[in-house]
Amino acid sequence: MKNPGISNRLAAGGDAGPKLMLVVLSLIWGCTWPAMKIALGEIPPFGMRTITAGLGATTLYLLCLIQRRPLKVRNFKAWGHIAIASVLNIVGFTVLSSLAQLATTTSRVAILSYTMPIWAALLAWPVLGERPIGVKAVALFLCAAGLAVLVYPLTKTGLPLGVMLAIATGASWGAGTVYLKWARIEADPMAAAAWQLIVAFGVIFACMLIFEGGIELARAHADALFAVAFTGIVGNGVAYALWFTVVGRVPATTASLGVLSSPVIGIVSSVAILGEVPTGTDILGFTLIFAASACVLLPGTAGRV
């Protein structure tokens, strides 16, 4: 049962906290995309992701200790939910997005990974009863239109593997977002996020040993090592602390649509750092997606989403 007092405060503008966190999160994740590309240029994908997951888990765990968050998980059921959410939210996203970046441009991966709101909205309706109405429906339509503009030119010669992996990245993340809302894990949100990162680190570390045999840093230069550190500490540790806090405070579809500006920021930073130049079609698609994000983030939309 929802608390009427909380609902009224949100409708009156008390959702400024989650919205501010979504803005900061979008900036972090947007800048993380070119950083990942730089790291992947010199470090194999599973090795790179093992390091970033380890740094992220350590950062988030330390944040929990500093803030004196309760780290205890009450029962085995909650542990099961954490493990499944970790595979969907973190393992699926990190592994699939890294493989996708090896097969296509960072800008494409950044955008197509954010089909996440579509998957989240489709799943949230039957699973959580969150119908896409009002501003949320408009935002979802703009998101779908923007993604259609971006994907259609790529289908003329068959859908490339990198594109399929990028879309799978978004589907996994969307499913994980809805799963977290459905599971109602009995634990502090930030602590649950820390445990998810720790579980993800274990899974990715095992994959790294199987497919790569170990972490290879011999060819990595300072820029690649800095990119790995930024991705792990800020892009994983700090960002996931923000993300899972937001997911616990607003509807799944709202949270999903709220980070749609991340790929747009990713494109701008990729142009500035990597020299990737978007086409006219890309710019149109990015504009539509950014408009979808604005629908959720602008003041006064809380009561309508």
C-alpha positions as semicolon CSV with decimal commas, in nm:
position;residue;x (nm);y (nm);z (nm)
1;M;0,000;0,000;0,000
2;K;0,138;0,340;-0,097
3;N;0,192;0,608;0,165
4;P;-0,038;0,903;0,075
5;G;0,196;1,151;0,243
6;I;0,490;1,043;0,029
7;S;0,279;1,047;-0,287
8;N;0,158;1,400;-0,211
9;R;0,510;1,527;-0,148
10;L;0,629;1,379;-0,476
11;A;0,340;1,534;-0,666
12;A;0,414;1,869;-0,506
13;G;0,772;1,869;-0,624
14;G;0,937;1,659;-0,351
15;D;1,093;1,441;-0,620
16;A;1,375;1,692;-0,677
17;G;1,623;1,455;-0,511
18;P;1,571;1,161;-0,750
19;K;1,563;1,397;-1,050
20;L;1,892;1,558;-0,949
21;M;2,043;1,212;-0,904
22;L;1,921;1,118;-1,253
23;V;2,091;1,426;-1,400
24;V;2,422;1,347;-1,226
25;L;2,388;0,981;-1,324
26;S;2,331;1,071;-1,688
27;L;2,647;1,284;-1,692
28;I;2,854;1,006;-1,534
29;W;2,728;0,728;-1,759
30;G;2,750;0,949;-2,066
31;C;3,120;1,017;-2,003
32;T;3,182;0,651;-1,919
33;W;3,112;0,536;-2,277
34;P;3,423;0,684;-2,442
35;A;3,627;0,584;-2,136
36;M;3,526;0,222;-2,192
37;K;3,621;0,243;-2,560
38;I;3,967;0,375;-2,470
39;A;4,017;0,095;-2,218
40;L;3,894;-0,173;-2,459
41;G;4,152;-0,058;-2,713
42;E;4,432;-0,198;-2,497
43;I;4,269;-0,434;-2,243
44;P;4,061;-0,746;-2,334
45;P;3,688;-0,710;-2,249
46;F;3,654;-0,957;-1,962
47;G;3,977;-0,839;-1,804
48;M;3,869;-0,477;-1,831
49;R;3,528;-0,553;-1,684
50;T;3,678;-0,760;-1,403
51;I;3,885;-0,460;-1,295
52;T;3,596;-0,213;-1,322
53;A;3,359;-0,445;-1,135
54;G;3,616;-0,493;-0,860
55;L;3,679;-0,119;-0,829
56;G;3,306;-0,046;-0,839
57;A;3,224;-0,304;-0,572
58;T;3,501;-0,174;-0,346
59;T;3,393;0,190;-0,393
60;L;3,028;0,118;-0,321
61;Y;3,110;-0,101;-0,021
62;L;3,326;0,178;0,125
63;L;3,047;0,431;0,065
64;C;2,813;0,206;0,263
65;L;3,062;0,189;0,549
66;I;3,120;0,566;0,548
67;Q;2,745;0,633;0,557
68;R;2,697;0,354;0,814
69;R;2,449;0,174;0,593
70;P;2,323;-0,163;0,722
71;L;2,497;-0,423;0,504
72;K;2,311;-0,723;0,642
73;V;2,087;-0,920;0,405
74;R;1,812;-1,079;0,611
75;N;1,739;-1,412;0,441
76;F;1,827;-1,651;0,158
77;K;1,532;-1,529;-0,050
78;A;1,679;-1,179;-0,053
79;W;2,018;-1,322;-0,151
80;G;1,852;-1,501;-0,442
81;H;1,690;-1,179;-0,560
82;I;2,023;-0,997;-0,535
83;A;2,198;-1,265;-0,742
84;I;1,935;-1,258;-1,019
85;A;1,923;-0,878;-1,023
86;S;2,304;-0,870;-1,043
87;V;2,310;-1,096;-1,348
88;L;2,043;-0,892;-1,528
89;N;2,146;-0,540;-1,421
90;I;2,523;-0,557;-1,406
91;V;2,666;-0,875;-1,560
92;G;2,440;-0,863;-1,865
93;F;2,493;-0,492;-1,920
94;T;2,869;-0,482;-1,865
95;V;2,958;-0,792;-2,066
96;L;2,719;-0,737;-2,357
97;S;2,801;-0,366;-2,392
98;S;3,175;-0,437;-2,393
99;L;3,140;-0,703;-2,663
100;A;2,914;-0,469;-2,862
101;Q;3,174;-0,191;-2,851
102;L;3,428;-0,426;-3,005
103;A;3,190;-0,490;-3,296
104;T;3,053;-0,141;-3,369
105;T;3,102;0,227;-3,282
106;T;3,071;0,351;-2,926
107;S;2,804;0,602;-3,025
108;R;2,580;0,328;-3,165
109;V;2,625;0,110;-2,858
110;A;2,558;0,402;-2,624
111;I;2,229;0,482;-2,794
112;L;2,103;0,128;-2,862
113;S;2,176;0,013;-2,508
114;Y;1,914;0,266;-2,406
115;T;1,635;0,067;-2,563
116;M;1,617;-0,021;-2,192
117;P;1,317;0,208;-2,123
118;I;1,116;0,031;-2,394
119;W;1,184;-0,311;-2,243
120;A;1,127;-0,179;-1,891
121;A;0,796;-0,019;-1,987
122;L;0,676;-0,332;-2,168
123;L;0,762;-0,551;-1,869
124;A;0,648;-0,303;-1,601
125;W;0,293;-0,297;-1,734
126;P;0,209;-0,669;-1,677
127;V;0,455;-0,728;-1,390
128;L;0,416;-0,407;-1,184
129;G;0,091;-0,266;-1,317
130;E;0,266;0,056;-1,429
131;R;0,067;0,167;-1,733
132;P;0,247;0,406;-1,970
133;I;0,003;0,701;-1,959
134;G;0,036;1,078;-1,975
135;V;0,386;1,223;-2,001
136;K;0,533;0,875;-1,955
137;A;0,354;0,756;-2,271
138;V;0,480;1,059;-2,466
139;A;0,835;0,996;-2,345
140;L;0,813;0,629;-2,441
141;F;0,685;0,721;-2,790
142;L;0,970;0,971;-2,841
143;C;1,220;0,710;-2,724
144;A;1,083;0,448;-2,964
145;A;1,078;0,698;-3,252
146;G;1,436;0,804;-3,186
147;L;1,559;0,447;-3,171
148;A;1,370;0,359;-3,491
149;V;1,541;0,648;-3,670
150;L;1,879;0,521;-3,553
151;V;1,828;0,151;-3,619
152;Y;1,646;0,159;-3,956
153;P;1,948;0,263;-4,170
154;L;2,144;-0,029;-4,024
155;T;1,886;-0,291;-4,128
156;K;1,935;-0,243;-4,503
157;T;2,228;-0,485;-4,512
158;G;2,115;-0,701;-4,221
159;L;2,137;-0,625;-3,852
160;P;2,506;-0,628;-3,746
161;L;2,621;-0,836;-3,448
162;G;2,726;-0,525;-3,257
163;V;2,378;-0,377;-3,292
164;M;2,214;-0,699;-3,172
165;L;2,445;-0,712;-2,870
166;A;2,371;-0,347;-2,790
167;I;1,995;-0,407;-2,800
168;A;2,040;-0,720;-2,585
169;T;2,226;-0,497;-2,339
170;G;1,922;-0,273;-2,308
171;A;1,684;-0,569;-2,276
172;S;1,887;-0,719;-1,993
173;W;1,906;-0,387;-1,808
174;G;1,533;-0,322;-1,854
175;A;1,445;-0,667;-1,719
176;G;1,675;-0,612;-1,423
177;T;1,517;-0,276;-1,341
178;V;1,167;-0,423;-1,336
179;Y;1,288;-0,728;-1,143
180;L;1,429;-0,505;-0,868
181;K;1,097;-0,325;-0,829
182;W;0,908;-0,655;-0,826
183;A;1,141;-0,836;-0,584
184;R;1,127;-0,568;-0,311
185;I;1,459;-0,682;-0,166
186;E;1,461;-0,656;0,214
187;A;1,785;-0,462;0,243
188;D;1,916;-0,109;0,229
189;P;1,912;-0,002;-0,143
190;M;2,278;0,102;-0,148
191;A;2,384;-0,210;0,039
192;A;2,187;-0,425;-0,205
193;A;2,364;-0,245;-0,490
194;A;2,701;-0,316;-0,331
195;W;2,622;-0,686;-0,300
196;Q;2,503;-0,691;-0,662
197;L;2,839;-0,550;-0,772
198;I;3,024;-0,804;-0,559
199;V;2,824;-1,091;-0,712
200;A;2,885;-0,945;-1,060
201;F;3,257;-0,926;-0,990
202;G;3,262;-1,298;-0,906
203;V;3,074;-1,394;-1,224
204;I;3,282;-1,171;-1,453
205;F;3,605;-1,284;-1,287
206;A;3,513;-1,647;-1,361
207;C;3,435;-1,558;-1,725
208;M;3,768;-1,379;-1,752
209;L;3,956;-1,688;-1,630
210;I;3,765;-1,914;-1,871
211;F;3,788;-1,700;-2,187
212;E;4,105;-1,495;-2,135
213;G;4,308;-1,689;-1,879
214;G;4,399;-1,380;-1,674
215;I;4,414;-1,000;-1,671
216;E;4,647;-0,860;-1,937
217;L;4,777;-0,509;-1,865
218;A;5,121;-0,529;-2,025
219;R;5,016;-0,326;-2,332
220;A;4,799;-0,077;-2,143
221;H;4,916;0,285;-2,141
222;A;4,832;0,556;-1,887
223;D;4,519;0,674;-2,071
224;A;4,372;0,321;-2,078
225;L;4,451;0,266;-1,709
226;F;4,293;0,601;-1,619
227;A;3,984;0,509;-1,826
228;V;3,953;0,179;-1,639
229;A;3,987;0,354;-1,303
230;F;3,723;0,615;-1,396
231;T;3,483;0,350;-1,526
232;G;3,523;0,135;-1,216
233;I;3,520;0,396;-0,940
234;V;3,284;0,658;-1,084
235;G;3,099;0,479;-1,366
236;N;3,030;0,170;-1,154
237;G;3,067;0,246;-0,783
238;V;2,923;0,597;-0,759
239;A;2,680;0,557;-1,048
240;Y;2,523;0,234;-0,924
241;A;2,480;0,389;-0,578
242;L;2,276;0,663;-0,745
243;W;2,090;0,431;-0,982
244;F;1,965;0,178;-0,729
245;T;1,865;0,459;-0,492
246;V;1,658;0,618;-0,769
247;V;1,499;0,285;-0,866
248;G;1,388;0,241;-0,506
249;R;1,218;0,583;-0,498
250;V;1,042;0,628;-0,835
251;P;0,850;0,403;-1,078
252;A;1,067;0,172;-1,291
253;T;0,963;0,334;-1,620
254;T;1,028;0,685;-1,485
255;A;1,378;0,589;-1,372
256;S;1,447;0,419;-1,705
257;L;1,331;0,714;-1,913
258;G;1,511;0,958;-1,685
259;V;1,857;0,840;-1,790
260;L;1,788;0,869;-2,163
261;S;2,013;1,173;-2,180
262;S;2,311;0,946;-2,098
263;P;2,359;0,820;-2,455
264;V;2,328;1,175;-2,592
265;I;2,602;1,285;-2,353
266;G;2,790;0,973;-2,457
267;I;2,771;1,080;-2,820
268;V;2,895;1,433;-2,746
269;S;3,184;1,302;-2,536
270;S;3,266;1,038;-2,800
271;V;3,286;1,310;-3,065
272;A;3,512;1,521;-2,843
273;I;3,735;1,238;-2,717
274;L;3,723;0,968;-2,986
275;G;3,655;1,179;-3,296
276;E;3,340;0,985;-3,391
277;V;3,122;1,206;-3,611
278;P;2,743;1,141;-3,603
279;T;2,535;1,156;-3,922
280;G;2,226;1,369;-3,975
281;T;2,010;1,066;-3,898
282;D;2,202;1,013;-3,577
283;I;2,142;1,372;-3,469
284;L;1,766;1,339;-3,532
285;G;1,752;1,019;-3,331
286;F;1,954;1,171;-3,048
287;T;1,723;1,475;-3,039
288;L;1,412;1,259;-3,004
289;I;1,570;1,056;-2,725
290;F;1,685;1,367;-2,542
291;A;1,329;1,506;-2,567
292;A;1,201;1,182;-2,409
293;S;1,437;1,234;-2,117
294;A;1,330;1,597;-2,079
295;C;0,966;1,487;-2,046
296;V;1,059;1,298;-1,731
297;L;1,316;1,533;-1,583
298;L;1,147;1,872;-1,622
299;P;0,991;2,015;-1,302
300;G;0,624;1,947;-1,247
301;T;0,604;1,610;-1,424
302;A;0,610;1,391;-1,114
303;G;0,241;1,377;-1,070
304;R;0,188;1,279;-1,431
305;V;0,444;0,998;-1,457
